[in-house]
């Protein structure tokens, strides 16, 4: 299994979210990438993995896969109603 690395930007985002009352553990972020509820292709070979965070929100993780590792670029919470289709 490939190593997962966090970019400096993604580490800052984790801190910003925690400062706003949303603590997201790195293990959960890794789980989103490894076992997403939904996976989308983004621009420039980026992938967007998504997993339910709670009853109203999902966590979206933008990453790029390289030969030797996966780099998490950024992450953000979003409304389930916006990103989940029934």
N, C-alpha and C positions, 0 to 999 in steps of 0.2 A: 504494500500500500504506500502511496506517495506521501512524502512529508508535506504538511500544510504549514505555510509561513504567513505571518501577518505583516502587511506593509505598515510603515509608520503612520500613514493616514488612517488605516483601519484601527490601529491602537488608540489614536486620538479620538476617533468616533466612539469607541467603547467607553472612554472616559467622559466624553460629552454626554452620552446617553445616561451614564451613571449619575452625572451631576444633575440631570433632569429627572431623576427618580426611576430610571429604567436600567436595572443592572442585568447585563447579559454576560454569562460566563463563557470563556473561550471554548470550553468543551461543547456547549450548545451550538456555537457558531461552526465548529468542526463537524458536528452532527448534521447541521443544515447542509453543508457541502457534501458530506458522504451519503446522506439519506434524505434528500429533499422531498417535500410533498409535491413540488413542481419545479421544473427546470426549463429555463429559456435561454436561447442564444442571444447574446448582446452584440454590440458592434466591436470591431477590432479583436475578434477571437475571444471575447469575454463571455462568461456564462453568468447567469443569475439564478441562484438557488433560493428556494423559498420554503419556509416551514411555519406552521401555526405557532404563534407566540402566546396568545391567550384567546379569549372568546371573540375579541374584536380586532385583533391585530395579527399580522404576519411579520416575520423577519426576512428581509431580502438581503442576500450576500452576493456581492459582485466579485468574481474571481477570474483568474487566468491560469490555465493549466500549461505547464512546461514539461519537458521530458523528465526532469528529475524531481520536480515539486509542484505544488499548487500554491499560488500567491493570492491571498485575500486582499482585494484592493479597497473595498469599502463595504459598509453594511448600513441598513436603515430599516426602521419599522414602517409598516404601511397598514392601511385599513384593509381588513379582509374583504370588505364589500368592493373595494377597487380592484383587487388582484385575484380574487377567487371567483370562478364562474360556477354557477349552480347547475 
